[in-house]
């Protein structure tokens, strides 16, 4: 509202009051300005009649009518001494307007209450977020900052909405940062030889001082840590490890050593780590099979990296004969539940002896089946006291309901019931059958249901030679 309009309204109001006074006359308006003396602030001055701010200057000539020290032309409310600004032009003076800039953000929560284009300043740099090129003030420009409103984060390598600074698995490869040799590379997590080349692309992933390589099997065991002299590393997906010729080797998960420290060689089985003890072999096999990441040891046994971390300060006695006792079983189940808590298959108890026995025997059978011709060529029948020659005509690997020889011409070698050293010999890769002649022996006194090596004989029809066909089946010890 301009000053002219204000004056007109004031005059009309005064004239209205004057017209209502029937007793008024010319003598009551000395200056003849139409405003009676009683309400005329300047009764002798026909050019003035109001003095809003009581400064003895009439409003018609007063440059600051309401006396708020704001000149009329700059005062949005020239007749209101309590207001002079209306930033958002909503006819509510800024002094009483709860949203001065009209941006729909109340003044008390608006960092920029006089600027309708800004209301937040996340990093308190006096630059509103809407125009600030680095909203959170972490020195990373917004367009390059995965978390532009969080000064403590700016990267999210694996796009899992967890910032790298707090993400326990930055690259999202399923391997925790503390055990990941390449925490920013989802395609790599191991660097066995510490050459800054990940094992997945390294043509020689072992440490520089390994001078020979071997495997740990019954099913390939990967992710198993080992130390051989000054050489150390982790077995790969084929169960391969490096070692120093003539030195010892030990395998471990976290602080748990698996069996004994033994002489390093090209092929190592749980039997070797058990020092030749069948029960200890079974204990080691049960433990390793129970830890398998995907719960399917038939496709290989994979030790998850988290199991190493969770196995800190844990000791297991693989040489104990009390694994089936209640207290020991409860302890072992508790350990397994902990160590497998972050695996793909999830937490689980220790598997039964029967289950591990079946898998162990089946895997051994598979390895023997791959070398059938070698096995056949090295089996020796000492003598046949008949007119017929006794010879091996075939080897099969099969589960049978009973290992006691029947009228059929088969004799079953049962791994759990005979010297497991025989199995160890059958598995030697360097010269898998060189020692089988002295190690393999036939046992016709077996009474279990395990898998084993079936040697099919011809003449006589049964390994129990009758009176007509007397025959010895012997293996040399």
Secondary structure, DSSP 8 states (H G I E B T S, - for coil): --HHHHHHHHHHHHHHHHHT-TT--GGG-TT-SSS-GGG-TTTT-TT----TT-SSS-TTT-SSTT-SSS-GGG-TTTT-TT----TT-SSS-TTT-SSTT-SSS-GGG-TTTT-TT----TT-SSS-TTT-SSTT-SSS-GGG-TTTT-TT----TT-SSS-TTT-SSTT-SSS-GGG-TTTT-TT----TT-SSS-TTT-SS-S-TT--EEEEETTTTEES-EEEETTEEEE--TT-EEEE-TT-EEEEEETTEE-S--EE--SEE-HHHHTTT-HHHHHHHHHHHHHH-TTS-GGG-EE--HHHHHHTTT----TT-S-TTSHHHHHHHHHHHHHHTTTSSS-------HHHHHHHHHHHHHHHHHTTHHHHHHH----EE-SSS--EEEEEEEE--S--S--SSSEEEEEGGGS-HHHHHHHH-STTTTTTHHHH----S---S---EEEEEEESSSSSS--SSS-EE-----
